[in-house]
Amino acid sequence: MPRTARGRALARLRATVFGRPLSNEEEMEERLSKRKALAIFSSDAISSSAYATEEILRVLLIAGAGALLVSVQVAIAIALLLAVVSLSYRQVCRAYPNGGGAYIVARTNLAPIYGLIAAAALLIDYVMTVAVSTAAAIAQIQSVIPRAYDIRIEIAFLSIALITIANLRGLRESGNIFAVPTYLFVGLALAIVAIGAIRIVTGTVGPIPAERDAVPFGSETLGILLLLKAFAGGSVALTGVEAIANGVPAFKPPEARNAADTMTAMSILLAILFVGLTVFAVAFGLRPTAEGGPSIVALAARTAFGAASPLFYMFAASTALILFLAANTSFNAFPRLAAILAGDGYMPRQFSFRGDRLAYSWGIVLLAAIAFGILWAFGGDTHALIPLYSVGVFLCFTLSQLGMVKHWLAGRETGWRWRLVVNAAGGVLTAVVLAIVVSEKFVDGAYLVVILVPTLVGMMLFINRQYSRSARELAVKPDLVVGRPHREERVVVPITGINRAVIQAINVGRSIDPDVRAVFISEDPDEAAAVRKQFERQIPGVPLVVVSSPYRALAGPLLAYLDVLDAAWPPGKSHPITFIVIPEYVARSWWERLLYNQSAKRLRSILLGRPHTVVVNVPYRREDDIEHPAAEDTAPKE
Amino acid sequence: MPRTARGRALARLRATVFGRPLSNEEEMEERLSKRKALAIFSSDAISSSAYATEEILRVLLIAGAGALLVSVQVAIAIALLLAVVSLSYRQVCRAYPNGGGAYIVARTNLAPIYGLIAAAALLIDYVMTVAVSTAAAIAQIQSVIPRAYDIRIEIAFLSIALITIANLRGLRESGNIFAVPTYLFVGLALAIVAIGAIRIVTGTVGPIPAERDAVPFGSETLGILLLLKAFAGGSVALTGVEAIANGVPAFKPPEARNAADTMTAMSILLAILFVGLTVFAVAFGLRPTAEGGPSIVALAARTAFGAASPLFYMFAASTALILFLAANTSFNAFPRLAAILAGDGYMPRQFSFRGDRLAYSWGIVLLAAIAFGILWAFGGDTHALIPLYSVGVFLCFTLSQLGMVKHWLAGRETGWRWRLVVNAAGGVLTAVVLAIVVSEKFVDGAYLVVILVPTLVGMMLFINRQYSRSARELAVKPDLVVGRPHREERVVVPITGINRAVIQAINVGRSIDPDVRAVFISEDPDEAAAVRKQFERQIPGVPLVVVSSPYRALAGPLLAYLDVLDAAWPPGKSHPITFIVIPEYVARSWWERLLYNQSAKRLRSILLGRPHTVVVNVPYRREDDIEHPAAEDTAPKE
């Protein structure tokens, strides 16, 4: 239990917001069933159908109304790509049941540097998932409540904060919260697709009147470049497909099999929704609107259900919700990857510390902060964020598939030939798409990722070099047997007067070694003389050194005195350890922290840089004072 | 010298921005001549003439153009008040040569609580001086460059930052920087007054055409309430008069005499400028403008010199400059008062620490932060800030004069009778003005000060109670003679593995006491067994305790183990001191601080709350490793 009133209040607040602490034994219960896993890990991929169609339409309308018809072919091409990628990832799930996705696959099969490139791309991908999904979710809200556009940044902040808190509470509850809206979205979206199919079959389709703020048609020719650009835009539908392969260990056993099945179910659902919604949009001549206007899926729902229908509002709500949940995918995946990277020495160690609720708190908070920062910088515009998103995703796909090709070549397990073919096809296709996305969307923002990936890789290599160097420096020879210590010691107690805290510190110093001296730093000779007189009378046997302080500072004169002490040491003898014993007053509340120990704090941080010096903090507590006979009768009980 | 590269770079940067450190001996040279003191301490009072006239006109124009004529009488009444107050303060200078102003006078003569009320009022006054003067300075810039209005908050930030840096550099250079613009302003303002006088004598006056954004005339009757309100507004001219009485010790000897003379010179100058500018404004029918328009003094300068004259621009520049310098008055006075209050135990002790340049850095930085905050909150509008300003000022005046009345009654020195009369007149007059200001400006912002003063007094009493309590708790009986320590000791070293830092920490622990045990916290039994095997082989004679950590945390299990250790101690024996020896890796740069010691840091802060526990930080440095034989041959030289 925390000792201060504020500590206890904070602990209570923590327990209310984040839930009671969990132990490792409770982790098994946190494992996900297929149904829950589909909700958690697939929300990212499935929710892409809420904005992927719109990305295709926005490109093609430059070539006029007729060009929009081509959308369906583009969507089908992307669905085929999805089939190959998802087949490829089924192999990954089975080959790497411990998760880690592109990073593990690329590192083990290709080379560590490819692993780091994949890791950098994945980290960017996760951040962008949060940013894009939140932006798209807010676009859904705007489609129903246009005035929400003005407070989109505030909504983004609130929703990211809520998801962060949910994740700091731990994984299991995430599954419960998130299953309902995912299945609601899938159900309603399938209903829209079905209504569209029926009306196409019954011949009751035709363009609905355009929105007031619809983007005007262009008059460019529909060439190969425009088609590639539309394909690059729509390929954002594939984002999030790799989440399941990264999260295999979160599944209930048999983990690999359950993950692979979930992967297939998800891909089929996504393909149906994406192609179906694209067909619907083309059939009814839906047109993208200027920023702040309704989204294509919202227009589709309105057309299918009618503007006044409760189903329309329900669909808009569930779309917004599943997109927020898609952001949540990253809150599972990013901290896990960061912990793996920290374990491998590529990220600061604190990313592998787990909090009370078995959540990697550092990773969760960092992800939330960066994602909100990007959203804010891009003004919450989905369309502006997407180019940054796709590059990272397809870079991961490519590295992961190429890694798998090497994996099958090296292992040659049963059936390795056809598995190799699947992964090779996936690798080549995704590499081509990567090239298309980078070249077609370079100036739109893809260049940022091209700069960021090497920067992140450099940072990770730098951190790794630091940890390796310190581990090498600290390593002990395996045959070494440590003997008893043989260094001499001396103790220095800096004091500001004579009180119980000082007496306790001096006695702790005498417990360490009999060679103790107190140092009084003063700018006033009269005060110094008075303190010396009192000290010699009350604390006999301990020498007092008075150091005059022309600069009115504490640390400088003390350091100067320690240097003099060092210089006086006989040159032949091995250097002694100097214990600096600093009396401290234990703050019982936040205001006491402001009122006390400001100079002790400064002293400690300065002395940490000094060789052969050990800092000893002696906190003084009244109830703890048994050195001092006068205190025992009056000390309050704890 | 700082040890890390970053430390040295920071020290160089500090020296460049803040100047080289000064020693106490250099302080005498920092004393101010009368000429320099007039520039530094009077800029506040004299610069009030740049906005006081305008405050009178803004009230009276509600009663129509004719009412503006009354301004001159109001200004003369305020000048008479100034004469009384300034005579009163001459007495303060002579009676209290050590400075401290209203706080010291009220505390010594009335009661400590009145001292605290005066101190609170003074602190508010100093903050408001910075805010109001900066806002008024920017209003002068706007009068010449209207577009500056849009970036007034940015200008305010920059100028407060510059003044802060100048003050952190120390007092002497302030004197040099500030003398020139003060005398330039006084010279040019006197020229305007003279030109006005000549034109009145030669009969060549008459209203100039009104500005485009002039405030329209009202049609209220000119009653006593409006007159009082005008008087309350114009009384802001008296702000800053007390600065000299506070700063007596900064004068060259004879301090009191020099300060009193400077006080008289300043009051005469201020009276001439204030009344003169008011007469000028009335004679030429100058009218205040809407926020963002030219100020009255700028209009006066334009009328006197002509809009194209270089003198007009020079006057605007010097007015802005003297107002910035007025803000500087508080940067001398506020930290001094805070240091006195800290010395008396009414403010946190760190306010009495002086920096390298003999400046009270904490006070300077706090003042800058609060003043900028207020300016920002009030949108940089001088007129809105003034009601807050006057209340504090007149509260100080009243308390100070009443204190002086008691002083003369108690001392009865030669000439005490007429001195008593002066101070009594001053006290009664300022009390009346205080009542007028509070009642007339209550809703305009004076209520804020009415709330703030008791709040600040409460805070100071609270801090004082804290310090008194801890001093009582820590006090030792004067007849106590401290004997040798008699408590038993034991040492606990929490480890995360076996490396040089851990070995060094264990050996430091063994130097403290032979009863050392290492504690290894692990969630993996296999890892624990391996560490135990290595430990027993390499560090024989030191018991290793393995604590399993179901929560994956370090601090919790360690605390639990320490509790077990305490429970096992024989109940009759006096409690031992437990030394917790924490190995640390010395960070050589800012990124190393992020990469290392995160868990050591957390452990230390948690253990500080534990009774009978002393935390020992053992920093590991390769070059310092003489415990470890293998290191000596390869250790890099410093």
Interface residues (C-beta under 8 A of the other chain):
Chain A: P2 R3 T4 G7 P21 L22 S23 N24 E25 P348 R349 Q350 F353 R354 D356 L358 F462 I463 Q466 Y467 S470 A471 E473 L474 A475 V476 K477 P478 L480 V481 V482 R484 P485 R487 E489 I498 N499 R500 A501 I503 I506 N507 V508 R510 S511 I512 D513 E523 Q534 R537 Q538 I539 P540 G541 P550 Y551 R552 A553 S574 H575 I577 F579 E584 Y585 V586 W591 E592 L594 L595 Y596 Q598 S599 R604 L608 G609 R610 P611 H612 T613 V614 V615 V616 N617 V618 P619 Y620 R621 R622 E623 D624 I626 E627 H628 P629 A630 E638
Chain B: P2 R3 T4 G7 P21 L22 S23 N24 E25 P348 R349 Q350 F353 R354 D356 L358 F462 I463 Q466 Y467 S470 A471 E473 L474 A475 V476 K477 P478 L480 V481 V482 R484 P485 R487 E489 I498 N499 R500 A501 I503 I506 N507 V508 R510 S511 I512 D513 E523 Q534 R537 Q538 I539 P540 G541 P550 Y551 R552 A553 S574 H575 I577 F579 E584 Y585 V586 W591 E592 L594 L595 Y596 Q598 S599 R604 L608 G609 R610 P611 H612 T613 V614 V615 V616 N617 V618 P619 Y620 R621 R622 E623 D624 I626 E627 H628 P629 A630 E638
